Amino acid sequence: MTAGFGVITKPPANSSSGNNASNRSLTVPAPIRAQSRGRQGAVCHNSTTSRGKRLIMTRIALLLLALHAIASGKDLRIGVFGLFHPSELILRAAPGGALRVDVAGAVWRLEGSRTVRFRIGRSGVLYTAGSRAGGAAVVRASGERGKTEFFLGVPGKIERRFVASLEVRVRAGELVPVVITDLETAVASAVAAESLPGAPAEALRAQAIATRSFYLGSPARHRDFEFCDTTHCQFLRAPPAASGAAALAAAGTRGVVLFHAGAVLAALFSASCGGRTRTLAEAGMAAEGYPYYAIECQPCRDSAPDWKSSLPAEYAARLENRSEAQRIELGRVLGWDVIPGYNYQVSREGDRIVVHGRGKGHGIGLCQRGASVMAASGGTYKEILNYYYPNTALGFRE
């Protein structure tokens, strides 16, 4: 890691948070901890150890994680395709596989090239599969021994491969498909979907730990399922190949999470902070528990692309409010790429305003672009996590 990246072990001096709870020592029920914190908030800089030795130690640490982590065994209920508001779904088994479809206790097999088509009925889900037809409040599908590979799609819009079991019900006039998948499959899938293309391995490991921490540290965020497959929770796509970078990052950190004050931290992250992350208070969010900190992020400041938007002058007052809720509201009205981040300046040109900005996302917690630059410069996943999540510790969730 280059000399410019120290391990921050206290809130930076420019942090606007005054929450003293985050300065307490942590009791983490785990066999490992993050790198030790100095007394009185000292900043522990890197030693003069060679990069080669650091890489060896990192690989040893990853091996120990894989050997000693105990899998949580937790299943996640994830709602999918909600953005499409589906009125119709098509389900098929993976080639060479079979599905066990359960309709109100009546069980039958789906295999080969056969499909099941789901539609909305008066009393729930209507289905057709060849000569079979009927309806139920909930339709379930799985492998003979539980989770299995299958394909689910919204006709004419999307089809995605899952390794899970499936539930389909009707809610508010649309079909609600829910996949029940194990935690580590979800982590690998989210890392593949959320990470920047070509992100180095150490950045992906940091992302895997943040992703796992979010899943385990968050309460259920929806009525019929815990999480959705959009950036409201965590973006999700098909599980990556076992030999792929995202899957290796998840497997190499299996069971490892961030702790704060003895509890798993529901870690937030964004694509690019533009040069400085921000606190929950700055984002207009309630600072309960871990407050997050304003971290100077030179790697992102130096590498994030600029963006520019021109808007009617009537939006000037609304842009003074840089809360995340306001940014989302503007995105729904103007389009999500018009004001992609909060790090911007506004100038007047005639009857219009011009917004010049840098960065993308809410800017809270880990900055994915900054993490990638740090990893490319030799930073380890521990150093990345220590930098963006001060006053936390790493441990296993057993």
N, C-alpha and C positions, 0 to 999 in steps of 0.2 A: 504494500500500500504506500502511496506517495506520502511524503512528509506533511502535505497539506491537510491530511485527514487524521485528526485526532479522535479518540474515543471520548465523547462527551458524557460525563457522569453526573452532571447536575443541569438544571434548567439554564440555558444560555442567559447571559446578562440582559439581552434585549427581549426576553420572554415577557409577555404581558400577563402571565398567569401568576396569581399569588396564592395558589392552593398549596398549603404546607403539607397536606396529607401525602403528596407525591414525594416528599423528601424523607419520609420515614423509611427505616430499613425494612426489607421485604422478607417474609417467611415463606419460602417456596417449597411445596411438598414434592421435591424432585431431586434426583441424584446429581444434577449439574446446575451451575449458576452461570450467569453472564460474567464477563470479566469484572474483576473486583473494583468497587467504587472507592475512591480515595476519601479520606476524612475531610470534612468541611468543604465538600463539593469540589475537590481537586480535579483537574483535568489530567487524565492519564494518557500520555502520548505514546506512540509506538516506540519500541526499542530499536536498536540498530541491527536486529536480527536480519539475516539475509532473506530475500523473497523466497528462495528455494526451501529454506528451513520452515518458513511460515506455511508454504504450500504442503509440506510433508505433515506438519502438525495439524493443518486443516483436514487432510485426508484421514489422519488417525482419528481425529475427533468425529468425522463423519462415520467412520467404521464403528466407533464406540456407540454412536447414536443408533446405528442400524442393529448392533448386537444387543443393546440394552433397552431400547425403547419397547414399551409394552403397548400393543395396539389397543386403542380405546374400544373397538368393537361397536362404535356408535353408528347408527344409520341416520341419514338425513332425509327429510321429506322436502323435495324441491319442486315447486310449481314451474312448469315450462310452457313456452309459447304464449304467455299472457299478452304480449304485445300485439299478437295477431287476433285476439278476441275470437277464438275459433268457434265456428258453428258445425264444423265437420273435421274429423280426424281419421287417419288411416294407419292401422297397425299391422306389421308383418314380422315374422320371425327372421332371425339372421340365417343366411344360407347354411344348410346342414343342421340347423337348430330347430327347436320346437318351443311353443308357449303353452302354458296351462291357463286357460281363460275361465274365470269364475264369474258367473252371472247369477246372483242371488242363490248361491249354493249349487247350481247346475254347472258342472265342470266339463270342459271339452278341450281337445288339443288343436292348436293351430300350427301347421308346419308346411314345408314346401313353399310353393308360390302363392298360397292362399293368403288373403288379407281379411281384416275386420274393419268395417267402416262404422264410425260412431257419428250420430247426429243428436240433436236436441229433441226430446220428447216432452209431453205434458207432465209426465211423472218422473222424469229423469233422463237417463241416457238410452237412446235407441241404438241397436246394433244390427248389422247384417253381415253374414259371413257365409257366402254360398247360399245353401238352402236354409241356413239358420237365420232366425230373426227374433227379436224380442226387445225387452227393455228392463231396466232396473235403476234404482237410485244410484248405485255405484257398480262399476264393472272393474274387475281386477285381473291382472295378467302377470305371470311370473314363469320361471323355469320349473322343472320338476323338483328341484331342490332349493328353490328360492330365486335369487337374482340371476339374471341371464342376459345375453345380448339380444337386442331387438331394434327395430327401426320404427319410429313414429313420425308422422308428418301431418302438416296442414296442406290440403290439396292446392297445388298451384303456387305455394309460397315457400315451404321449407320441409325438409325431411332430415332427421338427425338420428344418429346411432346412440344408443344408451346401453349401459351395463347396469341393470337395476331390476326392480319390479315396478308395476304400474298400477295406478288407480285413475279412473276417469269418472267425474261426476259433473252435474250441472249446477252453476251458481250465477245468479244475476243475468240469466239469459245467454250464457255462453258455456262451452265445455271447459272444464278445468282438469287438465292432465297433470298428475303428480307422479314423479319418479321417486322411488325409495332406493337410495344408493348408499354404499358405505362411505364413511368419511374420507378415507384416503383416495378413493376413486374420484370423489368430488373435488378434493384438493388438487389432484393432478389435472383434472379437467379445467378447473378455474385458473390454474397457473398457465395452462396452454392458451386460454382465452384472454386473460387479463394482461399478460406480460408483453413488453415491447418486442418486436421481431428482432432476433439475433441477440437477445440479452445474454450476458455471460452467465456461466453456471452459478457463481456465487450470488449474483443478483436473483436468479431463479430460486435458489435455496432460501434467501431472505423472503422472497415473495411467497414461497410455500409455507413458511412459518407464519407469516402475517395472515395468509388465507386460512390456514388451519385455526389460528387463534380467533379470527373473526367468527368462524363457524361454531367453535366451542364456547366462545365467550358471549355470544349474542343470544338474547331470548328469541322466541319465535316472532317473526316479523309479519306474518300473514295469518289469515283465519284457518284455511284448510291445509296449510303446509308451513314449514318453518322459514324457508327462503325461496326466492324466485331466481330465475336464470338471467336477470338483467342487472345492470349496474346499480339498481336500487339496492340489491343485496350483493351478489357477485356474479359477474358475467360467466356463463357456462357454455361449453361446447362439448362435442363428443370426446370421450376419454382418449388421450393420446396413446401412441404406441409405447409399449413398455420400455423400448430402447430410446425413446425420444427424450429430449432435454427436460421437458416439463415433468414427465413421469419419473425420471431419475432424480430430479430435485425433490419431488415429494417423497420418494422412497428413501433418499439419503438423509432426510430430516424427519422420518416417520415418528409421530408422537410428540414432536418438540413444539412447544408453544411459548408465547410471551406471557409473563405474569406481572401483575401490578398489585401491590398490597395483598398478596396471597391468593389472588383470583386470576383466572385467565382473562387477558385483555382482548376485547373485541376490536382488533387492530384495524384502523382505517388506513387507506392509501389512495393515491391518485396518480394519474399518468405523468404529470409534469407540474411542478410548483412555480416554475418561472424564475426561481432565484431565492425564494423564501417560503417555507411552510408557514402555516398559521395555527393559532389556537382555536379551540371550539368557540370561545367567546367572540373572536374576530369573525368567525363564520356565522354568527348569530345562533349558535346552538348551545344548549344547556351543558355546562361543564360539570357533570356528575361523575365522580370517580376519577379516572385518569383525564387530566385537562388537555393533554397534548401541548406542544410548545412551539414557539416560533423559531425555526431553525434556519440559519443562513445556509443556502444551498448553492454554493458557487458552481458545482458541476452542472446543475440545470441552468443557471443563469448564463453560463458560457455556451451551452449546446442546444437549448430549446429554441425552436423556430419562432419567429415573430408572426403575429397575425394582425389583421386590420379589418375593420368593419365600418361602414357608413350607414348612419341611421337618421331618421327625422329628429329634429331638435327636441321634440316632445319627450323623448326618452332620456334626456339629460338628467332630470331629477331622479329617475328610477335607477340610473347607473351610479348615483352617489351611494346607494345602499348596496354594499358588497356582501351581503349575507348569502348563504347558499340557497336559501329558500327563494330569494329574489332572482338569483341567477337561473334557477330551475324555472321559475315563472316566466322569465324573459325567453328562455329556451323554448317553452311551449308555444309562445306567441310568435317569436321571430325565427325559430329554427335552432337546433342544438349547436351548430357550428358558428353562429353569429357572435355569441359571447361565450367562447369555450372555457374560459378561466376567469379568475378574479383579479389577476395581476395586470392591470391596464391603466392607461391614461386617456383622458377625453379632451378633445379640442374642438373648437367651433369653426365651421367653414360655411359661411352664408347661412342658409336656412337648415343646415344639417350639422350633425356632429360626427366626428371621426374618432373611432376607438382604436388605439394602438395597444396591443397586449402581447404577453408571452406566457406560455404555460397552458395546461389543459386540466380541468377538474377542480375539485374543491380545495386541494392544497393542504390537506390535513394528514399528518402521519408520514408514512414512507412515500418518497417521491420516486417513482419507478425510473424516470430518466436519470435522476441523480444517482440512484442505486446502480444503474447500469454503468455509468461513467466511473463510479467508485470501484466497482468490480473489475472493470477493464484496466484500471490503474493498480490492481493488486489487492484491493480490499476484500476481506472475508465477509461471509454472511453475518458473523457476530459483530464485526465492526460496523457494517451497514445498519443493522438493527439497533445497536447502541447509539448510533448517530441520530437516527430519526425517532427513536422511542426512548428518550432519556428516563432514568429512574425506573427501568423495568428489568426483569431477569428472565433468562431462559430456563426452562425446565420441561419435564415430561408430564404429559397428561395421561395417567394410567387408567 
